[in-house]
Amino acid sequence: MSKPLPPRVAELLEDLKLVEDRQDRFMTLIDFADRFEDVPESVAKRPFPETNHVKRCESEAYVFTTAHPDGGVKFHFAVENPQGISAKAMAVILDETLSGEEPDAIATVPTDLVYEVFGKELSMGKGQGLMGMIELVKILAKKMKVEAAAEELKGQ
């Protein structure tokens, strides 16, 4: 039995199911992309480290984490391609649905979520890049958990 998705991810998917028209779905995703905010310099400065680079992403996306004020992980993104609308939309979706979640909850998000969000018509290259964003989000969240546990052990 698979673990349930974090609540905001499940809610987003339910909302997107209501947007059946393909053109309306595109407009919804463009609305997400329009809310994209680049990673603040207080979190990361260019040139960005390769460890934060999303592999296979045509839009040259990067993922960064900090501690969320309410607990869990806060995600920050950079999308170097100004035309990277899909990557920017995915960045906003991941930030809005996963920031504040604990790493174990983030680990339940399947990478093929991109097809539920963007549709089955998504090109293979674009799909691979967007799935890479989810993979890196999960890896960095797990890394934060391990680092926090190590800090806790050092303090004992």
C-alpha positions as CSV (number, residue, x, y, z in Angstrom):
1,M,0.0,0.0,0.0
2,S,1.5,3.3,-1.0
3,K,1.8,6.2,1.5
4,P,-0.7,9.1,1.2
5,L,0.5,12.2,-0.5
6,P,1.2,15.3,1.5
7,P,-2.2,17.1,1.9
8,R,-1.4,20.1,-0.3
9,V,-0.2,17.9,-3.1
10,A,-3.3,15.8,-3.0
11,E,-5.5,19.0,-2.9
12,L,-3.6,20.4,-6.0
13,L,-4.2,17.2,-7.9
14,E,-7.9,17.3,-7.0
15,D,-8.1,20.9,-8.2
16,L,-6.3,20.1,-11.4
17,K,-8.8,17.2,-12.2
18,L,-11.5,19.9,-12.4
19,V,-9.5,21.6,-15.2
20,E,-10.4,19.2,-18.0
21,D,-9.9,21.6,-21.0
22,R,-6.3,21.4,-22.2
23,Q,-6.1,25.1,-22.9
24,D,-7.4,25.9,-19.5
25,R,-4.8,23.6,-18.0
26,F,-2.1,25.4,-19.9
27,M,-3.3,28.8,-18.6
28,T,-3.5,27.4,-15.0
29,L,0.2,26.3,-15.3
30,I,1.2,29.6,-16.8
31,D,-0.4,31.3,-13.7
32,F,1.8,29.1,-11.5
33,A,4.9,30.1,-13.6
34,D,4.0,33.8,-13.3
35,R,4.3,33.5,-9.5
36,F,7.9,32.2,-9.7
37,E,10.4,34.0,-7.6
38,D,14.2,33.3,-8.0
39,V,16.2,31.9,-5.1
40,P,17.2,34.8,-2.8
41,E,20.9,35.7,-2.8
42,S,20.8,35.0,1.0
43,V,20.3,31.3,0.1
44,A,22.4,30.9,-3.0
45,K,24.5,33.0,-5.3
46,R,25.5,32.4,-8.9
47,P,27.4,30.4,-10.1
48,F,25.3,27.8,-8.4
49,P,26.9,24.6,-7.1
50,E,26.5,21.5,-9.3
51,T,25.0,19.6,-6.4
52,N,21.9,21.7,-6.6
53,H,21.6,21.4,-10.4
54,V,18.7,19.4,-11.7
55,K,20.0,16.8,-14.1
56,R,18.3,16.4,-17.5
57,C,16.5,19.7,-17.1
58,E,16.5,21.7,-20.3
59,S,15.7,24.9,-18.4
60,E,18.8,24.7,-16.2
61,A,16.9,24.5,-12.9
62,Y,18.5,24.4,-9.4
63,V,17.0,23.5,-6.1
64,F,18.0,24.7,-2.7
65,T,16.7,24.1,0.8
66,T,16.6,25.9,4.1
67,A,14.8,25.2,7.3
68,H,11.1,26.3,7.1
69,P,10.1,28.7,9.9
70,D,7.2,26.3,10.9
71,G,9.4,23.2,10.8
72,G,10.3,20.9,7.9
73,V,11.9,22.0,4.7
74,K,11.6,25.3,2.7
75,F,12.4,25.0,-1.0
76,H,14.0,27.7,-3.2
77,F,14.5,27.4,-7.0
78,A,16.5,29.0,-9.8
79,V,15.5,28.5,-13.4
80,E,18.2,29.9,-15.7
81,N,16.2,29.7,-18.9
82,P,13.9,32.7,-19.1
83,Q,11.5,30.6,-21.3
84,G,11.5,27.8,-18.8
85,I,7.7,28.1,-18.1
86,S,7.2,24.5,-17.2
87,A,10.2,24.4,-14.8
88,K,9.0,27.7,-13.2
89,A,5.5,26.3,-12.8
90,M,6.9,23.1,-11.3
91,A,9.1,25.1,-8.9
92,V,6.1,27.1,-7.7
93,I,4.0,23.9,-7.3
94,L,6.8,22.1,-5.4
95,D,7.4,25.1,-3.1
96,E,3.7,25.8,-2.4
97,T,2.8,22.1,-1.8
98,L,5.9,20.8,-0.1
99,S,7.6,23.7,1.8
100,G,6.9,23.1,5.5
101,E,6.6,19.3,5.1
102,E,8.9,16.9,6.8
103,P,11.3,14.9,4.7
104,D,9.4,11.7,5.2
105,A,6.3,13.2,3.8
106,I,8.2,14.7,0.8
107,A,9.6,11.2,0.1
108,T,6.1,10.0,-0.7
109,V,5.8,12.2,-3.7
110,P,6.2,10.1,-6.9
111,T,8.3,11.5,-9.7
112,D,5.6,10.8,-12.3
113,L,3.5,13.4,-10.5
114,V,4.6,15.6,-13.4
115,Y,2.3,13.8,-15.8
116,E,-0.7,14.3,-13.4
117,V,0.1,18.0,-13.3
118,F,1.2,18.7,-16.9
119,G,-0.7,15.9,-18.8
120,K,0.4,12.8,-20.6
121,E,1.2,14.8,-23.7
122,L,4.4,16.2,-22.1
123,S,7.5,15.6,-24.2
124,M,9.9,13.0,-22.9
125,G,12.7,15.5,-22.5
126,K,10.6,18.0,-20.6
127,G,9.1,15.2,-18.5
128,Q,12.6,13.9,-17.6
129,G,13.7,17.4,-16.5
130,L,10.6,18.0,-14.4
131,M,10.9,14.5,-12.8
132,G,14.5,15.4,-12.1
133,M,13.2,18.4,-10.1
134,I,11.1,16.2,-7.9
135,E,14.0,13.7,-7.5
136,L,16.3,16.5,-6.3
137,V,13.7,17.9,-4.0
138,K,13.4,14.5,-2.3
139,I,17.2,14.0,-2.2
140,L,17.8,17.5,-0.6
141,A,15.0,17.0,1.9
142,K,16.5,13.7,3.0
143,K,19.9,15.3,3.2
144,M,18.6,18.0,5.5
145,K,17.0,15.3,7.7
146,V,20.3,13.4,7.9
147,E,22.3,16.6,8.7
148,A,19.8,17.6,11.4
149,A,20.2,14.1,13.0
150,A,23.9,14.4,12.8
151,E,23.8,17.8,14.5
152,E,21.6,16.4,17.2
153,L,24.0,13.6,17.9
154,K,26.9,16.0,18.1
155,G,25.1,18.0,20.7
156,Q,24.6,15.1,23.0
